[in-house]
Amino acid sequence: MRAVTNEFAKMRHLRVGLVAVVMVLAVLGLSLYTVVSSPTFSPDAPSAWNGLLAGMSLGIPLISPLLLAVLASRQTDIEHQGNGWLLQATSGLAPGGMCRAKFTALGLVVAASTIGTSLLVIMVGKLLVGIVPPVSLAHWVGFTGCMLVVNLAVLAGHILLSAKVDNQLVALGIGILGTILAVFSQGLPAVAAHATPWGYYALAMAADYQGSDFVALPLPYPSIAALAVVAGVLFTIITYRFDHQEA
């Protein structure tokens, strides 16, 4: 717990909160642009909320991969610059333990921003856009949960990468590549989208524009659950290997 508290203390100087706010506002802006730019969108239509869901399904893959890389890089690079790995090891906290603490702290920030984005889009859709039909809460909550799992899986991978590689330009380059994969995976078969963590953004699309209207899409709960298990197991194994190597 003390290690996690220390990570939150470091965030004050790393502008992590600013990056999280940018993530929320960027996704919100893209969601609104999707419905505003659609000539067939009507706030009275039964499918009106699908327009915002389609915007979020596009906005999160465009924004999250790079900004998650930035969050992980900033939180980890401070250890490379200040020899923090060695200093913490002398006090009994091995590198793997530090990575787990960083994931816990950043994971809470990412969870808050992901859930906050979803709630903010609903509020703006109701108050600003004036959508009349009730929200499909089950589908909305399911989509938010799926995106949260994918975000956390990508974050875990970037924490490991930033911890292993001193040059953070590599991590940021992977973040840009992840954005490309997340967007282009929407046009790939589902089997290909399963090949990378970023492909799950495309698999978890909640709605899309088809024909002249926005339609809801089924959510791949088994695939997302499998991603959560695999990412969790791999992150645990690799961080404990970090501890063993340090010893």
C-alpha positions, 0 to 999 in steps of 0.5 A: 500500500505504501508503494502505491501511495508513493506512486500517487505522490509522483503523479503530482509532478508528472502531470498524469491528471492532465493527460487523463483529462485530455483523454476524457475530453478528446473522446468526448469531442469525437463522440459529439462530432460523430453525431453532429456530422451525421446528416441522418442523426436525430435526437428523437430516434430510438437509435440516437444513443447508438450514435454516441456509442459509435463515436466512443467506439471510434474515439477510444481506439484513436486516443487511448493507445498513445495516451496510455503509452504516455502515462506508463512512460512518464510514471516509469521513466522517472525511475530510469532517470533518478536510479529509482529501481536501485534505491527502491530495491535497497529499501526492499521493493524489487522492480517487479513490485514497483511495476505492480504498484505503478499498475495499481496507481495508474490503473485507478486513474485509467479506470476513473477516466474510462468510467468518467468518459462514459458518464460524461458522454451520457450527460452531454447526450442528455443535456446538450444533444437532447436525446429523448429515448432512454439509455440502454444501460446494459449495453452501455455498461457492458461497453464501458467494462470492455473498454476498461479491460482493454485499456488496462491490458494495454497499460500493463503492457506499456508499464512492462515495456517502459520498465525494461527499455530505458529509451522511452521513445520506443514505448511511445513509438509502440503507442503510435503503432498501437493506435494504427493497429486499433483503428485498422483492426476494425476492417480486419476479420475477428481472428486477426483482431485477436492477435494484438491487445489493440485489436480488442478495441475493434472487437469491442465496438458497441455501435457503428454506422450501417446504411442510413442509421447507427446500429448497436453491435453485440459485445464480445464478452468471452474474448474480453474475459480471455484478454483479462485473464491472459494479460493478468497472468502474463503481467504477474509472471513477468513482474515476478521474474523482474523480482527474481532477476533483481535478486 
